[in-house]
Amino acid sequence: MNNKLVTAALLAGLSLNAFAEDAAAPKDPLTMSAELGALFKSGDNKSTDIKIGFDADYEKDLWRSSVSFDLLARKADDEDDNGNKFSETTDQKWKIVGQTNYTIDTERSNYVYGNVSYEDNRFGGFESQASISAGWGRRWFESKNGTFDADIGPGYKSDVARLKDTNENEYTETQGAFMIQAQALYTRKINEHVEFKQLLVVKHATKSGENSNYQAESSLSTKLISTLQLKISFKVDHNTEVAEEKENTNTQTAITLVYSF
C-alpha cells in the first residue's frame, strides 16, 4: 500500500513539473503570416486578379518591429484589330512598410519609432510614393481583448507623379515634401474566432499645394482552423494633388485566406 502511495505521489509530482515547464515556456518573439486571394473571370471578359500579402512581427524586451508587404496584380485577355488574342497587365501595384518601436518607460506605454514606406503603382496617378518618419507614440489602451496605439512625428515624402504636357505626352515629375505623419491602430477580439482591425495613416504635407496622403483600412478576420483565417478588408487611399485625369480617391475590397506560422 505504501509503495502505491509513493508511486502515485511521484507521478503527480512529475505531472506538476511538466505543467509548470509548459506554462513557463517563453513566447516566440517572431510571428509571421501570409495571405492570398484570387479572382478568375471567363466568358466575354477574361481576367485574373491576384492579391498577395506578407506580415512579420518581432517583439522582444523593449523592441517591437513589423514589416508588411502587399501585391495586387490583374491580367486581362484582349484582342487586336487583326483578331489576335493577347494578355496584358491592366493593374499592378505593390507596397512595403516597416516600423520599429522602442519602449521608453517602465509601464511600456510610451515609445519612439522609425517608419519607412514605399509603394510602386504601375497604372496609378503616382509611379511611386516613398516616405520616412520618426517620432513619439503611445499605447493608449490595452485590455484582454483589444489595443489602441497612436504615434506622430515629422518626416519626408517623395512622390513620382505621372503628368501630361500640352501635347498629351506623359512624363514623370518627382515631388518632395516635408510632412507630419500620424498613425492609429485599433484591434479588437470580438470573440475567440473573430478579430477586427482599424488602421488610419495621415501623411500631411507642411506646405499648401503639396500632395498629402490619407489612408484607412478596416479588416475583419475569422479563424477557420488554428493557423488559417478568412479575412475581409476594405482600403481607402486618398491623395490631395493628382493629375486632372486621375482620381483622388481609390478603394479596394478584398477577401483573402491568411495562413499564420
C-alpha positions, 0 to 999 in steps of 0.5 A, a space after each residue: 500500500 505504501 509503495 502505491 502511495 509513493 508511486 502515485 505521489 511521484 507521478 503527480 509530482 512529475 505531472 506538476 513539473 511538466 505543467 509548470 515547464 509548459 506554462 513557463 515556456 517563453 513566447 516566440 518573439 517572431 510571428 509571421 503570416 501570409 495571405 492570398 486571394 484570387 479572382 478568375 473571370 471567363 466568358 466575354 471578359 477574361 481576367 485574373 486578379 491576384 492579391 498577395 500579402 506578407 506580415 512579420 512581427 518581432 517583439 522582444 524586451 523593449 523592441 517591437 518591429 513589423 514589416 508588411 508587404 502587399 501585391 495586387 496584380 490583374 491580367 486581362 485577355 484582349 484582342 487586336 484589330 487583326 483578331 489576335 488574342 493577347 494578355 496584358 497587365 491592366 493593374 499592378 501595384 505593390 507596397 512595403 512598410 516597416 516600423 520599429 518601436 522602442 519602449 521608453 518607460 517602465 509601464 511600456 506605454 510610451 515609445 519612439 519609432 522609425 517608419 519607412 514606406 514605399 509603394 510602386 503603382 504601375 497604372 496609378 496617378 503616382 509611379 511611386 510614393 516613398 516616405 520616412 518618419 520618426 517620432 513619439 507614440 503611445 499605447 493608449 489602451 490595452 485590455 484582454 481583448 483589444 489595443 489602441 496605439 497612436 504615434 506622430 512625428 515629422 518626416 519626408 515624402 517623395 512622390 513620382 507623379 505621372 503628368 501630361 504636357 500640352 501635347 498629351 505626352 506623359 512624363 514623370 515629375 518627382 515631388 518632395 515634401 516635408 510632412 507630419 505623419 500620424 498613425 492609429 491602430 485599433 484591434 479588437 477580439 470580438 470573440 475567440 474566432 473573430 478579430 477586427 482591425 482599424 488602421 488610419 495613416 495621415 501623411 500631411 504635407 507642411 506646405 499648401 499645394 503639396 500632395 498629402 496622403 490619407 489612408 484607412 483600412 478596416 479588416 475583419 478576420 475569422 479563424 477557420 482552423 488554428 493557423 488559417 483565417 478568412 479575412 475581409 478588408 476594405 482600403 481607402 487611399 486618398 491623395 490631395 494633388 493628382 493629375 486632372 485625369 486621375 482620381 483622388 480617391 481609390 478603394 479596394 475590397 478584398 477577401 483573402 485566406 491568411 495562413 499564420 506560422 
